[in-house]
Amino acid sequence: MDFIELLKSIILGFVEGMTEFAPVSSTGHMIIVDDMWLKTPEFLGEASANTFKIVIQLGSILAVVVVMWKRMLSLVGLYKIEGQKPHHRFNLLHVIIGVIPAGVLGVLLENFIDSHLFGIKPVIFSLFVGAIFMIIADKFGPKRPKVTSLDDLSYAQAFKIGLIQCLSLWPGFSRSGATISGGVLLGLDHRTASDFTFIMAVPIMAGASLLSLLKHWDQINFGDMGFYVTGFISAFVFALISIKFFLKLVSRVKLVPFAIYRIVLAIVLAIIVFM
């Protein structure tokens, strides 16, 4: 791996880490940066480049585990959150219920997504559609949310948010954009919806990365492992920086500013690509 390839890996890790937890779509941004500038398929191959974009998300997932370690340990009974009521608390079943819909649909549609949606044109459309959904959530969500803590989340709400998360299988729609918006519409405040989104992302993204690796194993050149590892580390470092910043920001500014950014980006990209 030469210096230019190393720099490209760091840049993609930066894009992943800084956008994974904002409702702007990390995968969409990586596709945009790669298709229009970095061109990693030219030296990794198409399948390996797509797998790389998924696998480096594990760096961001590790950052979630580090930042939210108390909640993660509490899910498996290894840590007790102060103030939790034994009969009414957030637990592993909430997460399982939340990830099943997107997990099942992701497996069923994996080939279609890889073949038809990993491109800049589908991302342009999904950026715009996802932005409209976010605006709707802020506009029509309850003004006084009833769920202000993960421990107030019901199993039914977890499942409904999981169904809405299926929209994020369309690259560019944004996992956090879909689930935070869905949570807000279902009565969660923005911070609680974000917390649930981040925790659900751990099994969903870990599973997606594993499946992609297994599927394309024979197409991955082990000489490119340095590229993968560098991107992973870069994504982890920048995700650590972005997580806490985003959690504070989303509680203050809500979703509309992110939606406006997505719409502006979609318009600029459409002008570049279609004109």
C-alpha positions as CSV (number, residue, x, y, z in Angstrom):
1,M,0.0,0.0,0.0
2,D,1.6,3.3,-1.1
3,F,1.1,6.7,0.5
4,I,-1.8,7.7,-1.7
5,E,-3.7,4.5,-1.0
6,L,-3.0,5.0,2.7
7,L,-4.4,8.6,2.5
8,K,-7.5,7.4,0.7
9,S,-8.2,4.8,3.5
10,I,-7.8,7.5,6.2
11,I,-10.1,9.9,4.3
12,L,-12.8,7.2,3.9
13,G,-12.4,6.3,7.6
14,F,-12.8,10.0,8.4
15,V,-16.0,10.3,6.3
16,E,-17.4,7.1,8.0
17,G,-16.5,8.1,11.5
18,M,-17.8,11.7,11.3
19,T,-21.0,10.9,9.5
20,E,-22.1,7.5,10.9
21,F,-24.0,8.9,13.8
22,A,-25.4,12.1,12.2
23,P,-28.6,11.5,10.1
24,V,-26.8,12.2,6.8
25,S,-25.8,8.7,5.8
26,S,-22.2,7.6,6.2
27,T,-22.5,5.0,3.4
28,G,-24.0,7.6,1.1
29,H,-21.1,10.0,1.8
30,M,-18.5,7.3,1.3
31,I,-20.1,6.4,-2.0
32,I,-20.1,10.1,-3.0
33,V,-16.5,10.7,-2.0
34,D,-15.3,7.4,-3.6
35,D,-17.2,7.6,-6.9
36,M,-16.4,11.3,-7.5
37,W,-12.9,11.5,-6.1
38,L,-11.0,8.5,-4.6
39,K,-12.0,5.7,-7.0
40,T,-11.0,2.8,-4.8
41,P,-12.5,0.2,-7.1
42,E,-9.7,0.9,-9.5
43,F,-7.2,-0.8,-7.3
44,L,-9.4,-2.8,-4.8
45,G,-11.9,-4.2,-7.3
46,E,-15.6,-3.4,-7.1
47,A,-16.6,-6.1,-4.7
48,S,-13.7,-5.5,-2.3
49,A,-14.3,-1.7,-2.4
50,N,-18.0,-2.2,-1.5
51,T,-17.0,-4.6,1.3
52,F,-14.5,-2.1,2.6
53,K,-17.2,0.6,2.9
54,I,-19.2,-1.8,5.1
55,V,-16.4,-3.3,7.1
56,I,-14.9,0.0,8.3
57,Q,-18.2,0.7,9.9
58,L,-17.0,-1.8,12.6
59,G,-14.6,1.0,13.7
60,S,-17.5,3.2,14.4
61,I,-19.3,0.4,16.1
62,L,-16.4,-0.1,18.4
63,A,-16.5,3.5,19.3
64,V,-20.2,3.1,20.3
65,V,-19.2,0.2,22.6
66,V,-16.5,2.3,24.2
67,V,-18.6,5.4,24.7
68,M,-21.8,3.5,25.8
69,W,-20.0,0.6,27.7
70,K,-22.3,0.9,30.7
71,R,-25.4,0.4,28.7
72,M,-23.8,-2.3,26.6
73,L,-22.8,-4.3,29.8
74,S,-26.2,-3.7,31.4
75,L,-27.9,-5.5,28.4
76,V,-26.1,-8.7,29.3
77,G,-26.5,-8.3,33.1
78,L,-22.9,-7.3,33.8
79,Y,-23.6,-3.8,35.0
80,K,-26.5,-2.1,36.8
81,I,-27.5,1.3,35.6
82,E,-28.2,3.6,38.6
83,G,-31.8,4.4,39.1
84,Q,-33.1,1.6,36.9
85,K,-36.4,-0.1,38.0
86,P,-36.1,-3.9,37.8
87,H,-39.6,-4.2,36.4
88,H,-39.3,-1.5,33.8
89,R,-35.9,-1.2,32.2
90,F,-34.2,-1.3,28.8
91,N,-32.9,-4.8,28.1
92,L,-31.5,-7.1,25.4
93,L,-34.9,-8.1,24.1
94,H,-35.6,-4.5,23.1
95,V,-32.5,-4.6,20.9
96,I,-33.3,-8.0,19.4
97,I,-36.8,-6.9,18.5
98,G,-35.5,-3.8,17.0
99,V,-32.8,-5.4,14.8
100,I,-34.8,-8.4,13.4
101,P,-36.7,-6.5,10.6
102,A,-33.7,-4.9,9.0
103,G,-31.6,-7.9,9.7
104,V,-33.9,-10.3,7.8
105,L,-34.7,-7.9,5.0
106,G,-31.0,-7.1,4.6
107,V,-30.1,-10.7,4.1
108,L,-32.9,-11.1,1.6
109,L,-32.0,-8.0,-0.4
110,E,-28.3,-8.1,-0.1
111,N,-27.6,-9.0,-3.7
112,F,-30.1,-6.3,-5.0
113,I,-28.6,-3.6,-2.8
114,D,-25.0,-4.4,-3.8
115,S,-25.9,-4.5,-7.5
116,H,-28.3,-1.6,-7.8
117,L,-28.1,0.8,-4.9
118,F,-24.3,1.2,-4.3
119,G,-24.0,4.2,-6.7
120,I,-24.2,7.9,-6.6
121,K,-27.5,8.3,-8.5
122,P,-29.5,6.1,-6.0
123,V,-27.8,8.0,-3.2
124,I,-28.9,11.3,-4.5
125,F,-32.5,10.3,-4.4
126,S,-32.3,8.6,-1.0
127,L,-30.6,11.7,0.5
128,F,-33.6,13.8,-0.6
129,V,-36.3,11.3,0.4
130,G,-34.7,10.7,3.8
131,A,-34.5,14.5,4.4
132,I,-38.3,14.8,3.8
133,F,-38.9,12.0,6.3
134,M,-36.8,13.8,8.9
135,I,-38.7,17.1,8.4
136,I,-42.0,15.2,8.7
137,A,-40.7,13.7,12.0
138,D,-39.8,17.1,13.5
139,K,-43.0,18.7,12.2
140,F,-45.5,16.1,13.3
141,G,-43.8,14.3,16.2
142,P,-45.3,14.9,19.7
143,K,-44.3,18.3,21.1
144,R,-44.0,16.7,24.6
145,P,-42.4,13.3,24.1
146,K,-43.5,10.6,26.5
147,V,-40.3,8.5,26.2
148,T,-37.4,10.5,27.6
149,S,-35.2,7.5,28.7
150,L,-34.4,4.1,27.2
151,D,-36.0,2.6,30.3
152,D,-39.4,4.0,29.2
153,L,-39.2,2.3,25.8
154,S,-41.8,-0.4,25.1
155,Y,-41.2,-3.6,23.1
156,A,-43.9,-2.4,20.6
157,Q,-42.1,0.9,20.0
158,A,-38.8,-1.0,19.6
159,F,-40.3,-3.2,16.9
160,K,-41.9,-0.3,15.1
161,I,-38.6,1.6,15.1
162,G,-37.0,-1.6,13.8
163,L,-39.4,-1.7,10.9
164,I,-38.6,1.9,10.1
165,Q,-34.9,1.1,10.2
166,C,-35.5,-1.0,7.1
167,L,-35.5,2.2,5.1
168,S,-31.8,2.6,5.8
169,L,-31.0,-0.4,3.7
170,W,-31.2,2.1,0.8
171,P,-27.7,3.6,0.9
172,G,-28.0,7.3,1.5
173,F,-31.2,7.2,3.5
174,S,-29.2,7.0,6.7
175,R,-29.7,4.5,9.5
176,S,-29.7,7.1,12.2
177,G,-31.9,9.4,10.1
178,A,-34.5,6.7,9.7
179,T,-34.5,5.4,13.3
180,I,-34.3,8.7,15.0
181,S,-37.1,10.1,12.9
182,G,-39.2,7.0,13.5
183,G,-38.5,7.2,17.2
184,V,-39.5,10.9,17.3
185,L,-42.8,10.1,15.5
186,L,-43.5,7.3,18.0
187,G,-43.0,9.6,21.0
188,L,-39.3,9.4,21.9
189,D,-37.3,12.5,22.5
190,H,-34.4,13.1,20.2
191,R,-31.7,12.0,22.7
192,T,-33.5,8.7,23.6
193,A,-34.1,7.9,19.9
194,S,-30.4,8.5,19.2
195,D,-29.3,6.3,22.1
196,F,-31.5,3.5,20.8
197,T,-30.2,4.0,17.3
198,F,-26.6,3.7,18.3
199,I,-27.1,0.6,20.4
200,M,-29.1,-1.1,17.6
201,A,-26.4,-0.3,15.2
202,V,-23.9,-2.6,16.9
203,P,-25.5,-6.0,16.0
204,I,-26.9,-4.7,12.7
205,M,-23.6,-3.3,11.4
206,A,-21.5,-6.1,12.8
207,G,-23.7,-8.7,11.1
208,A,-23.7,-6.8,7.8
209,S,-19.9,-6.6,7.9
210,L,-19.5,-10.3,8.6
211,L,-21.9,-11.3,5.8
212,S,-20.2,-9.0,3.3
213,L,-16.8,-10.4,4.3
214,L,-18.0,-14.0,3.9
215,K,-19.7,-13.4,0.6
216,H,-16.7,-11.6,-1.0
217,W,-13.9,-13.5,0.8
218,D,-12.5,-15.0,-2.3
219,Q,-12.4,-11.5,-4.0
220,I,-10.5,-9.8,-1.3
221,N,-6.7,-9.5,-1.8
222,F,-5.0,-10.0,1.5
223,G,-2.4,-7.6,0.3
224,D,-5.1,-5.0,0.8
225,M,-5.5,-5.7,4.5
226,G,-3.4,-2.7,5.4
227,F,-6.0,-0.6,3.6
228,Y,-8.8,-2.2,5.6
229,V,-7.1,-1.9,8.9
230,T,-6.1,1.8,8.3
231,G,-9.7,2.6,7.4
232,F,-11.0,0.8,10.5
233,I,-8.7,2.7,12.9
234,S,-9.5,6.0,11.2
235,A,-13.2,5.4,11.5
236,F,-12.9,4.4,15.2
237,V,-10.9,7.5,16.1
238,F,-13.2,10.0,14.3
239,A,-16.3,8.2,15.5
240,L,-15.2,8.7,19.1
241,I,-14.9,12.4,18.4
242,S,-18.3,12.7,16.7
243,I,-20.6,10.6,19.0
244,K,-20.7,12.8,22.1
245,F,-20.8,16.0,20.0
246,F,-23.8,14.7,18.0
247,L,-25.7,13.6,21.1
248,K,-25.5,17.1,22.5
249,L,-26.2,18.7,19.1
250,V,-29.3,16.7,18.2
251,S,-31.0,17.5,21.5
252,R,-30.7,21.2,20.7
253,V,-31.1,21.6,17.0
254,K,-33.3,18.5,16.3
255,L,-33.4,17.1,12.7
256,V,-34.4,19.9,10.3
257,P,-30.8,21.4,10.0
258,F,-29.5,18.0,9.0
259,A,-32.4,17.6,6.5
260,I,-31.6,20.9,4.9
261,Y,-28.0,19.9,4.5
262,R,-29.1,16.7,2.8
263,I,-31.4,18.5,0.4
264,V,-28.7,21.0,-0.5
265,L,-26.2,18.2,-1.0
266,A,-28.6,16.2,-3.1
267,I,-29.3,19.3,-5.3
268,V,-25.6,20.0,-5.8
269,L,-24.9,16.4,-6.7
270,A,-27.8,16.2,-9.0
271,I,-26.5,19.3,-10.9
272,I,-23.1,17.7,-11.2
273,V,-24.3,14.2,-12.2
274,F,-27.4,14.8,-14.3
275,M,-26.5,18.1,-16.1
